[in-house]
């Protein structure tokens, strides 16, 4: 499974056309599968909030990813606070 390669290909496509919705969606999927939830969330938010407002697939991904990203951020914050004690 070559998620990093897919991310690179989609990033190149986005560089050529910043409004290429399919590239953002595919890169978001590849990032999610590679474990980059923040990147996946950002790509799907870009589609749902700017490029194709209300895109059903992107909106569903945002709804699924946002709580996971927030949990991960809280875990990282707690871990850092624990190290500072």
N, CA, C and O of each residue as an XYZ file, in Angstrom:
340
protein
N       0.850     -1.162      0.000
C       0.000      0.000      0.000
C       0.899      1.229      0.000
O       1.692      1.440      0.918
N       0.761      2.021     -1.031
C       1.697      3.123     -1.282
C       1.028      4.469     -1.025
O       0.830      5.265     -1.943
N       0.686      4.705      0.229
C      -0.035      5.921      0.571
C       0.817      7.170      0.383
O       0.318      8.202     -0.066
N       2.103      7.080      0.724
C       2.973      8.245      0.574
C       3.091      8.655     -0.894
O       3.115      9.842     -1.219
N       3.163      7.670     -1.757
C       3.231      7.951     -3.189
C       1.931      8.595     -3.678
O       1.955      9.518     -4.491
N       0.807      8.102     -3.179
C      -0.487      8.685     -3.551
C      -0.580     10.126     -3.055
O      -1.074     11.001     -3.767
N      -0.103     10.372     -1.828
C      -0.111     11.734     -1.289
C       0.735     12.643     -2.177
O       0.316     13.751     -2.512
N       1.925     12.177     -2.559
C       2.812     12.982     -3.411
C       2.166     13.271     -4.766
O       2.237     14.397     -5.258
N       1.545     12.273     -5.364
C       0.888     12.461     -6.662
C      -0.255     13.473     -6.560
O      -0.405     14.344     -7.417
N      -1.046     13.348     -5.517
C      -2.169     14.275     -5.345
C      -1.670     15.685     -5.053
O      -2.255     16.661     -5.522
N      -0.598     15.796     -4.283
C      -0.022     17.105     -3.985
C       0.459     17.769     -5.271
O       0.283     18.974     -5.456
N       1.058     16.994     -6.145
C       1.495     17.536     -7.440
C       0.297     17.990     -8.269
O       0.351     19.037     -8.914
N      -0.772     17.218     -8.255
C      -1.971     17.590     -9.003
C      -2.583     18.875     -8.443
O      -3.059     19.721     -9.200
N      -2.570     19.016     -7.125
C      -3.110     20.218     -6.489
C      -2.240     21.430     -6.813
O      -2.750     22.536     -6.993
N      -0.929     21.220     -6.887
C      -0.024     22.320     -7.258
C      -0.330     22.822     -8.667
O      -0.195     24.012     -8.951
N      -0.736     21.922     -9.533
C      -1.079     22.294    -10.910
C      -2.460     22.930    -11.001
O      -2.700     23.786    -11.854
N      -3.380     22.506    -10.110
C      -4.752     23.026    -10.130
C      -5.273     23.039     -8.693
O      -5.722     22.013     -8.182
N      -5.213     24.190     -8.053
C      -5.563     24.321     -6.636
C      -7.042     24.049     -6.349
O      -7.430     23.944     -5.186
N      -7.859     23.934     -7.374
C      -9.288     23.670     -7.187
C      -9.663     22.236     -7.573
O     -10.839     21.941     -7.787
N      -8.685     21.357     -7.660
C      -8.907     19.970     -8.096
C      -9.466     19.150     -6.931
O      -8.713     18.561     -6.156
N     -10.784     19.124     -6.822
C     -11.481     18.502     -5.705
C     -11.101     17.031     -5.546
O     -10.825     16.578     -4.435
N     -11.088     16.289     -6.643
C     -10.796     14.854     -6.566
C      -9.416     14.607     -5.967
O      -9.232     13.637     -5.231
N      -8.444     15.466     -6.268
C      -7.097     15.295     -5.713
C      -7.100     15.508     -4.202
O      -6.427     14.780     -3.471
N      -7.851     16.500     -3.733
C      -7.948     16.715     -2.281
C      -8.604     15.517     -1.595
O      -8.149     15.070     -0.542
N      -9.674     15.004     -2.199
C     -10.377     13.862     -1.606
C      -9.483     12.620     -1.566
O      -9.431     11.917     -0.557
N      -8.788     12.361     -2.662
C      -7.909     11.185     -2.701
C      -6.729     11.345     -1.748
O      -6.328     10.393     -1.079
N      -6.173     12.565     -1.692
C      -5.063     12.787     -0.769
C      -5.544     12.647      0.677
O      -4.829     12.109      1.522
N      -6.741     13.127      0.955
C      -7.305     12.968      2.295
C      -7.453     11.506      2.674
O      -7.142     11.116      3.799
N      -7.924     10.702      1.743
C      -8.064      9.261      1.998
C      -6.703      8.615      2.226
O      -6.538      7.824      3.155
N      -5.733      8.948      1.388
C      -4.390      8.382      1.538
C      -3.767      8.806      2.864
O      -3.139      7.998      3.548
N      -3.942     10.072      3.221
C      -3.395     10.548      4.497
C      -4.041      9.826      5.665
O      -3.355      9.442      6.612
N      -5.347      9.636      5.610
C      -6.040      8.940      6.698
C      -5.520      7.517      6.838
O      -5.246      7.058      7.947
N      -5.386      6.831      5.737
C      -4.913      5.438      5.783
C      -3.465      5.337      6.222
O      -3.046      4.314      6.763
N      -2.688      6.409      5.990
C      -1.290      6.431      6.424
C      -1.154      6.881      7.878
O      -0.056      6.870      8.434
N      -2.264      7.273      8.489
C      -2.231      7.679      9.884
C      -2.110      9.173     10.112
O      -2.011      9.610     11.259
N      -2.113      9.970      9.051
C      -2.035     11.429      9.161
C      -3.458     11.984      9.216
O      -3.986     12.486      8.225
N      -4.061     11.880     10.399
C      -5.456     12.291     10.538
C      -5.622     13.795     10.397
O      -6.620     14.256      9.844
N      -4.659     14.568     10.889
C      -4.756     16.026     10.771
C      -4.717     16.455      9.305
O      -5.481     17.327      8.891
N      -3.834     15.847      8.527
C      -3.759     16.158      7.105
C      -5.026     15.749      6.379
O      -5.514     16.468      5.508
N      -5.558     14.587      6.743
C      -6.802     14.118      6.130
C      -7.947     15.070      6.451
O      -8.757     15.397      5.584
N      -8.006     15.509      7.701
C      -9.045     16.455      8.098
C      -8.908     17.755      7.310
O      -9.900     18.287      6.812
N      -7.692     18.263      7.198
C      -7.465     19.519      6.474
C      -7.914     19.417      5.018
O      -8.553     20.333      4.499
N      -7.583     18.311      4.362
C      -7.981     18.142      2.958
C      -9.494     18.092      2.808
O     -10.054     18.712      1.904
N     -10.152     17.360      3.688
C     -11.608     17.245      3.595
C     -12.305     18.545      3.978
O     -13.344     18.877      3.408
N     -11.747     19.284      4.935
C     -12.308     20.594      5.270
C     -12.171     21.554      4.091
O     -13.076     22.344      3.822
N     -11.053     21.486      3.397
C     -10.833     22.348      2.232
C     -11.946     22.140      1.204
O     -12.479     23.098      0.644
N     -12.287     20.879      0.967
C     -13.343     20.572      0.001
C     -14.704     21.010      0.546
O     -15.441     21.733     -0.125
N     -15.034     20.573      1.759
C     -16.370     20.805      2.307
C     -16.652     22.273      2.605
O     -17.798     22.714      2.522
N     -15.607     23.036      2.953
C     -15.806     24.421      3.375
C     -15.499     25.448      2.296
O     -15.974     26.581      2.375
N     -14.707     25.071      1.277
C     -14.280     26.066      0.299
C     -14.558     25.685     -1.155
O     -15.147     26.463     -1.906
N     -14.133     24.492     -1.541
C     -14.164     24.144     -2.966
C     -15.530     23.681     -3.449
O     -16.003     24.118     -4.499
N     -16.167     22.794     -2.681
C     -17.503     22.290     -3.022
C     -18.297     22.260     -1.737
O     -18.500     21.206     -1.136
N     -18.743     23.428     -1.327
C     -19.408     23.572     -0.034
C     -20.532     22.554      0.102
O     -21.410     22.442     -0.754
N     -20.476     21.817      1.206
C     -21.497     20.825      1.472
C     -21.280     19.480      0.792
O     -22.171     18.630      0.826
N     -20.110     19.261      0.171
C     -19.823     17.972     -0.471
C     -20.077     16.863      0.554
O     -19.452     16.840      1.614
N     -20.980     15.960      0.240
C     -21.428     14.960      1.214
C     -20.295     14.075      1.711
O     -20.179     13.843      2.915
N     -19.466     13.581      0.815
C     -18.370     12.700      1.225
C     -17.357     13.414      2.096
O     -16.892     12.865      3.095
N     -17.015     14.634      1.719
C     -16.049     15.406      2.499
C     -16.641     15.777      3.852
O     -15.951     15.713      4.870
N     -17.910     16.165      3.873
C     -18.563     16.522      5.138
C     -18.613     15.321      6.082
O     -18.407     15.474      7.285
N     -18.883     14.139      5.551
C     -18.907     12.929      6.376
C     -17.516     12.623      6.924
O     -17.375     12.225      8.080
N     -16.494     12.809      6.097
C     -15.130     12.571      6.550
C     -14.743     13.566      7.648
O     -14.101     13.189      8.629
N     -15.129     14.820      7.487
C     -14.849     15.832      8.517
C     -15.526     15.441      9.829
O     -14.915     15.518     10.895
N     -16.777     15.027      9.748
C     -17.507     14.626     10.955
C     -16.858     13.430     11.637
O     -16.880     13.333     12.864
N     -16.283     12.523     10.863
C     -15.620     11.339     11.412
C     -14.225     11.675     11.951
O     -13.824     11.188     13.008
N     -13.499     12.507     11.215
C     -12.102     12.779     11.559
C     -11.922     13.807     12.676
O     -11.019     13.673     13.502
N     -12.772     14.824     12.706
C     -12.575     15.899     13.691
C     -12.499     15.374     15.129
O     -11.579     15.756     15.852
N     -13.429     14.510     15.581
C     -13.317     14.009     16.955
C     -12.034     13.191     17.175
O     -11.433     13.259     18.247
N     -11.621     12.430     16.177
C     -10.392     11.635     16.309
C      -9.173     12.543     16.430
O      -8.275     12.274     17.228
N      -9.137     13.611     15.646
C      -8.019     14.561     15.708
C      -8.011     15.264     17.060
O      -6.952     15.441     17.662
N      -9.182     15.665     17.539
C      -9.260     16.340     18.833
C      -8.813     15.417     19.960
O      -8.125     15.855     20.881
N      -9.200     14.135     19.897
C      -8.748     13.155     20.903
C      -7.238     13.021     20.882
O      -6.588     13.007     21.927
N      -6.682     12.922     19.673
C      -5.239     12.767     19.537
C      -4.507     13.991     20.087
O      -3.483     13.856     20.756
N      -5.030     15.175     19.806
C      -4.417     16.405     20.331
C      -4.454     16.423     21.857
O      -3.478     16.808     22.500
N      -5.578     16.009     22.435
C      -5.694     15.963     23.896
C      -4.704     14.963     24.487
O      -4.070     15.244     25.504
N      -4.571     13.804     23.856
C      -3.615     12.803     24.331
C      -2.193     13.347     24.288
O      -1.416     13.150     25.222
N      -1.858     14.032     23.199
C      -0.519     14.607     23.072
C      -0.298     15.696     24.131
O       0.780     15.789     24.719
N      -1.313     16.504     24.363
C      -1.213     17.553     25.373
C      -1.012     16.934     26.756
O      -0.161     17.382     27.525
N      -1.792     15.914     27.062
C      -1.671     15.254     28.366
C      -0.286     14.632     28.522
O       0.316     14.704     29.593
N       0.214     14.025     27.451
C       1.531     13.418     27.491
C       2.603     14.473     27.741
O       3.507     14.256     28.547
N       2.511     15.602     27.065
C       3.484     16.673     27.252
C       3.416     17.248     28.656
O       4.451     17.532     29.259
N       2.220     17.421     29.179
C       2.060     17.938     30.537
C       2.646     16.956     31.550
O       3.256     17.357     32.541
N       2.452     15.671     31.289
C       3.025     14.648     32.168
C       4.529     14.683     32.175
O       5.140     14.451     33.219
N       5.144     14.961     31.059
C       6.609     15.038     30.962
C       7.144     16.272     31.667
O       8.282     16.276     32.137
N       6.336     17.315     31.745
C       6.776     18.552     32.388
C       6.723     18.476     33.906
O       7.331     19.300     34.591
N       6.006     17.501     34.433
C       5.868     17.385     35.897
C       7.094     16.789     36.524
O       7.144     16.622     37.742
